[in-house]
């Protein structure tokens, strides 16, 4: 290359740099900012964040299931040997108590007094009494979440979804730490109730965010099926994780691990969601307007009835297994494993399939299957007999949840306006009602009518509610609703006019 050519190139480059027109090589920081910007626009990453939030929330929800009953028993009976060691030393004692627990009568004890050791009878009565205390603790989370949802839903309309999502993570983190170091019933009760506020923020904001990012009904169903898969995975991992860690490491270990995972999730939200105030441009329907919509109520009611049965089993089934089967900690932990695996399968299958076959039909069939499985559980004589009914129960609940959650968003789209915070607050209220009513009344029902009849009653309620889902087969749209309302008003005016004419 000639000297004059080189000089020309250098002068040209200098001119471009002086005028700002030269192309500078991208820096590492610039590439990182560009990558983060593209990630923030990705709705798939939003789906991942929501799924992780639901995963951790439900891991905490279910990790306590195999831990709390025995931990509370040991707190209340500090001078006795631990329940698990007692069952290991006296494996035959619990089999003599089965008729007493199932029939809830004293005739068996009076006629076979010599067959039942006095210590075993006392321990059995303590376990039945403990069902009430454990049930109330489990229900406290759902009751608090129930109260928080009507406030969180409208709040998302004013400030957006990202800030409530982050607030949910912070509250869940502190709740997990309290669980790790709590050593009294009162402290654990507070931790469980505090979790309800965090769950309300995460669930309502997460589902609303997905409904907004996935406006197409089919895509929304698939996305919510995946997000509920995260919920299912949390339910799946929670009980065996909690039982294993409690058995071999200690009570604090599973909660410390969960708190570390929650911290990672919070950092991920800060990095990708950039929480800030985002006001909704569309006018949102009022909570009262949505609550009075009969089609939304039917969809929400299906969620409640579908989850009440499994919620009743959470505090009562481990204690029933301890009493009738001599089940130790790890068996109590894995008893819900078939239900969790099936729920994970059901949510992922019926996310897209529910849209094809009709979500109303998937939900109707799901409620019927739930009722059948609940009636089969008390027939079990060992842990192996619980596998099929628990698996069927989990799969059917997955059918209902993955069908009705997107259905709520669809009903808002066609009958109101596309703002989703309040409707998913209603959906979460429906979910919480099942988990509030179930544990709260299960202990009382076990004491009064027995474990078997308790499940028969909730099964019958599922059978009776199922036909109402036919009404969701073809719900009227907003335009049809307005047309019908105008027609009714015209009819009233016409009747009034005729009456005036007649007078």
Secondary structure, DSSP 8 states (H G I E B T S, - for coil): --HHHHHHHHHHHHHHHHHT-S-----HHHHHHHHHHHHHH-HHHHHHHHHHHHHHHHHHHHHTHHHHHHHHHHHHTTTS--HHHHHHH-TTTGGGGHHHHHH--SHHHHHTGGGS-HHHHHHHHHHHHHHHHHHHHHHHHHHHHHHHHHHHHHHHHHH-SHHHHHHHHHHHHHHHHHHHH--SHHHHHHHHHHHHHHHHHHHHHHHHHHHHH--SHHHHHHHHHHHHHHHHHHHHHHHHHHHHHHHHT-HHHHHHHHHHHHHHHHHHHHHHT-------SS----HHHHHT-HHHHHHHHHHHHHHHHHHHHHHHHHHHHHHHT---HHHHHHTTHHHHHHHHHHHHHHHHHHHHH-HHHHHHHHHHHHHHHHHHHTT-SSGGGHHHHHHHHHHHHHHHHHHHHHHHHHHHHHHS-S--HHHHHHHHHHHHHHHHHHHHHHHHHHHHT-HHHHHHHHHHHHHHHHGGGGGGTT---HHHHHHHHHHHHHHHHHHHHHHHHH-
